[in-house]
């Protein structure tokens, strides 16, 4: 529920318009490419999570399989990129709920969901289940309007490859942002029963379900709006409902976007807190951030700091353009996951050796073809993190 809720919240309501602007009707090919890369990453993550069932995800896998510097690179990219994603999701929710008070409402949403996380992973999964159910009902209503309104145009699926190969790859990189929800599952290895069995199954089920839903929604949006109108739309699902002639269902899109955004924000806070915990335990972040509540068994220090940082961001900055930067960080994160899985011995890898190689190459290719501003910002932030770690280690030595 945490993984699927995160993927649906990020993808259905936020990614299709910029992806269509890059690829036109090549959006469907971009979706397939993103799905293949995500599948490779999911298999690698599942195998590694079963082998290392502790909090931290690829930060831990990179440290164990490749060395401390690679682990730090993965953890730094995840924490920084997903912190920006938290702010973007909170602002998106507020824009649908109360656009005139967007920043205060966004900060309130962050604080409220941090409190939910404070009460433990069972409460988190329970709320994620409710939010996901509401989002799926809303999306179902939208699809009824899209496919039942009689306004579909099959010709919209032909032509429109305005971005060429580069545009298709760039769109795949943006769409990959929406598939990253299964990372939240792998970061919580210490808090689920039988992680060696539970985590791989949860990753596979969440990814397959999200890919099917994305494909249905993408086809519907292209049939009703066409690639050009879809690229211009700020609220694609709501515009598709109106174009289908069922305006009375338009509020379903707005409600669904707000609820799914809350689900994604909930999962983001959960995953970042666990990765921060793992990095603090290894002194890659301040040690006091490794504090775990004695009864709730949650990283309350890390999540409290995260809440404060995200609230400052939503009150002072406009982070809607952070999706590209976040995609860059996530792709680097999964590139390291694939490289880590490649080093496992055959008895533990339990998948063809070419699979993590394909995932590694796909991640690097999609990261390189993102908008240049996102690539430049990502490289600079990674340089700051790695340089800071080098200075701290030199002083300690």
Secondary structure, 3 states (H helix, E strand, C coil): CHHHHHHHHHHCCCCHHHHHHHHHHHHHHHHHHHHHHHHHHHHHHHHHHHHCCCECCHHHHHHHHCCHHHHHHHHHHHHHHHHHHHHHHHHHHHHHHCHHHHHHHHHHHHHHHHHHHHCCHHHHHHHHHHHHHHHHHHHHHHHHHHHHCCCCCHHHHCCCCCCHHHHHHHHHHHHHHHHCCHHHHHCECCCCCCHHHHHHHHHHHHHHHHHHHHHHHHHHHHHHHHHHHHHHCCCHHHHHHHHCCCHHHHHHHHHHHHHHHHHHHHHHHHHHHHHHHHHHHCCCCCHHHHCCCCCCCCCHHHHHHHHHHHHHHHHHCCCCCHHHHHHHHHHHHHHHHHHHHHCCCHHHHCCCHHHHHHHHHHHHHHHHCCCHHHHHHHHHHHHHHHHHHHHHHHHHC
